[in-house]
Amino acid sequence: MQRSEAIALGVALVGHAVLFGLLSMGFLAARDPETPKQAPIEVSLVDKVDLVAKAPQAVTPPAESQAPEQGPPEDAAPAAPKEEPQPDPVPPKPQPKAAPPPKPAPNAVPEPKKPVAPTPDKSKKPPTREAAPASRATPSHNRATGTDTASTKPRPRGSRLGDDFLKGLSDKPSTTKSVVPQAAVMSQQAAADIGSAIRRQVQPCADRQVQPGPGAERIIVTIRLRLNRDGSLAGNPQVVGHSGVDAENGRYQDRVDDNAIATFKGCAPLRGLPAELYDVPNGWSNFSLRYKLPG
């Protein structure tokens, strides 16, 4: 190796060493960027209405059953004797009249005449049937007193009640008063409880939203939720109003609206909402809340 080549190689090595040192110092001087801290999103209620609790339908025990009065067993009244039908008398047969004596025959043999049937005498009428005497025995209305000690079955007392007239009745006296419970309606305490339950469930989704710019925390979005009975969304959340919008933050209004919609869509369905307050007036089937960024 020549002397000039050795000098060039040494200069190159020194240059590489200096460059490596400068790069190492630059990496050591760089610091990790600070991660911005995201404050929790504030969600508040629009309409504060309260709950009047709904009492369950009370089951009132039936009144004490009372069977009809049953007396001692009695012998049944003797049956009326059956009337034997009497045969109707047979009318006597009418006796025919005697034929008239024959006339002497003339010399000329006349044409024989046809014998005329004898006409019965209208004055004699056949005897009419005599009506059989109706000898009906009058049933006794006197109350029979039982003397048969072996008769243990109760005799019928003429009641028209069926065999199941005691069905559904209890032999225990009723100690409750039949009072119709009131139906559930929404009031302030119930709405506050429902709003708190919704806020707890959507808070993780609200924390993931990014603040679009300065002054956006002053924008308050009124959003309406249409929910099914299982807490799922029946449609997209709707923005129905704003407040706190000014010349400085007006350009961020659409971004805040998108954050509010994404918050409630990302954490649906909502759980633990009272089923009896779903379809009452001002119930949570159509619920409105206020949404705002922290600040």
Protein Blocks (a to p, Z undefined) as FASTA:
>chain_A
ZZklmmmmmmmmmmmmmmmmmmmmmmmmpccdddddddddddddfbdcdddddddddddd
dddddddddddddddddddddddddddddddddddddddddddddfbdcddddddddddd
fklccddddddddddddddfbdcddfbfklmbdcdehiabdfklmgoiafbdcfbdcddd
ddddddfklmmmmmmmmmmmmmmmmmmpccfbghklmpccdddddddfkopafbdcddfb
dehiafklmmmmmmmmmmmmmmmmmmpccehiafklmmgghiakbccdddddeZZ
